[in-house]
Amino acid sequence: EIDCCEQGKMRSVSKLAATGCLFASLRSLSTMSFVIDPIYPGTAVERMKSAQARVATLSPEQLSGDWSQVRKLLLWAGGLKDLENARPGQGYTGHAFNDHNHCDLTCMLGDVQDESNSDGKVAEISRYNLLGPGIRIASIEELGPGGSWSTCMNGCAYNPPQDVAHVQFKSRIAFKLVWSPRDDFKSFVLVDDDGNLLNYGTPLPPLPNYSYRQMNYNMVAGSKYARAADTFGDDRTVFNNSSSTPINQAE
């Protein structure tokens, strides 16, 4: 028979073993959820990958509907709420993807969201570019740790990129919207941080102003982010809104 002292020791060992397993599990979950990008440590890696996964669920047909609805899909994919009536700086997202510049969907960790470009390293951006409050209001939590924002593209054509995402937040982008010159800026491509094509669409008007779409492309021209826009339609079926049937734009 096992005496009470021995039983007590066995229970203690069992509890310690269970606690050890719990801590090991928590460490494993922590490692999985909070992967740190060694080059851009401000990147919310899990959130970025979730945004790209959402982009992949969208079809070119969905991204070729009314622009107002397509823009809402892009916000959803990037983990942002559609807050067109909020005040600028307090979660307003009506500008996202609607001009030439705010077309980078960036997922950044919480501890860098209050960076403000105070050192002026991002050219043509205010030294008081405090986006943190708006990021926290507009970000959808279910996408993963950190927050999202449609950051400014200017400076992205440099190697390495010198834009708000990479310099102010030290973060990669989840995706960038680039209008294509191949069909006079009627179609856009979504590319990742390496310039790889994620998705595309040819939305119905009214679109952002033509000059915005042209300027948007000019900001990436000659860089890795322009590749997909430059070859848009090559060996790819593109949704044609005029006939509502797929066509090969290269033909």
C-alpha positions, -999 to 999 in steps of 0.1 A, spaced: 0 0 0 11 36 -6 10 58 25 -5 93 26 29 110 23 37 91 -8 2 98 -23 7 135 -15 41 135 -33 26 118 -63 -2 143 -65 24 171 -62 45 156 -90 13 152 -112 4 189 -106 39 200 -115 39 179 -146 5 194 -157 17 229 -149 48 223 -169 28 211 -199 6 242 -196 36 265 -196 51 247 -226 18 250 -245 16 287 -237 52 292 -248 43 273 -280 12 294 -287 32 326 -279 58 316 -304 32 309 -331 12 341 -325 40 366 -320 65 358 -348 89 387 -350 101 398 -385 139 402 -381 141 429 -408 108 448 -400 101 440 -364 71 463 -363 52 439 -385 21 422 -370 30 389 -389 0 369 -379 -24 398 -388 -6 404 -421 -9 368 -431 -46 368 -422 -52 399 -444 -35 382 -473 -56 350 -467 -87 372 -468 -75 388 -501 -71 353 -515 -108 344 -508 -120 373 -530 -126 365 -567 -117 389 -595 -155 391 -602 -161 404 -566 -133 429 -571 -149 440 -604 -182 452 -589 -192 487 -580 -161 505 -567 -178 516 -535 -185 479 -526 -150 468 -538 -134 493 -515 -154 479 -486 -141 444 -495 -106 457 -494 -111 473 -460 -126 440 -447 -97 420 -461 -72 444 -444 -89 443 -411 -104 478 -411 -139 491 -404 -157 512 -430 -159 545 -410 -167 572 -435 -184 594 -410 -157 594 -383 -134 624 -378 -99 623 -394 -75 610 -368 -104 593 -349 -108 562 -371 -119 578 -404 -112 553 -433 -131 571 -461 -97 580 -477 -84 544 -478 -78 533 -514 -97 564 -526 -68 586 -535 -33 581 -550 -14 577 -518 -33 558 -490 -31 525 -508 -8 505 -485 -26 481 -462 -2 478 -432 -5 456 -402 16 468 -373 22 457 -337 6 477 -309 38 490 -295 47 509 -328 13 523 -336 20 556 -319 52 563 -339 47 597 -355 76 602 -379 90 626 -353 125 622 -368 113 632 -403 127 601 -420 97 597 -442 98 624 -468 67 646 -474 51 633 -442 44 654 -411 66 649 -381 33 648 -361 19 619 -381 2 603 -351 -20 575 -364 -23 553 -333 -57 565 -320 -73 560 -354 -57 527 -359 -70 514 -326 -106 526 -333 -108 513 -369 -90 480 -366 -110 448 -366 -96 427 -337 -106 393 -351 -78 395 -378 -51 390 -352 -28 409 -328 -19 444 -337 -37 469 -359 -43 479 -395 -41 511 -414 -40 524 -450 -6 541 -449 10 565 -474 29 550 -503 53 579 -511 88 566 -509 79 530 -517 98 529 -550 132 531 -533 151 500 -524 146 495 -495 112 512 -494 112 546 -476 74 549 -470 54 551 -438 50 514 -434 86 505 -436 102 535 -420 77 550 -395 62 516 -384 91 494 -393 66 471 -409 60 452 -441 28 458 -460 1 431 -462 -9 444 -497 -7 474 -519 -33 486 -545 -17 497 -578 -38 509 -608 -26 494 -641 -15 515 -671 -23 485 -693 -60 495 -696 -57 532 -689 -59 527 -651 -93 511 -652 -80 479 -634 -60 475 -602 -37 448 -589 -31 439 -552 6 430 -545 24 419 -514 56 433 -498 77 416 -524 56 428 -553 40 394 -559 4 394 -574 -23 385 -548 -54 395 -567 -69 420 -592 -101 437 -603 -117 460 -629 -143 478 -608 -173 497 -621 -173 536 -619 -174 560 -603 -138 553 -596 -112 575 -578 -103 605 -599 -83 596 -630 -53 617 -619 -52 599 -586 -51 565 -604 -23 577 -627 -3 592 -598 -7 560 -578 10 541 -606 37 567 -610 46 563 -574 56 527 -579 69 529 -615 102 511 -620 100 493 -587 91 458 -577 56 470 -569 50 479 -605 57 445 -620 22 431 -618 6 463 -630 30 465 -659 21 430 -671 -15 430 -662 -35 409 -686 -5 388 -698 -15 351 -698 -43 359 -674 -81 359 -677 -95 393 -668 -130 402 -659 -145 425 -685 -172 447 -671 -184 458 -705 -195 423 -715 -197 407 -681 -177 378 -695 -141 367 -689 -117 378 -716 -79 375 -722 -67 411 -721 -36 402 -740 -56 393 -771 
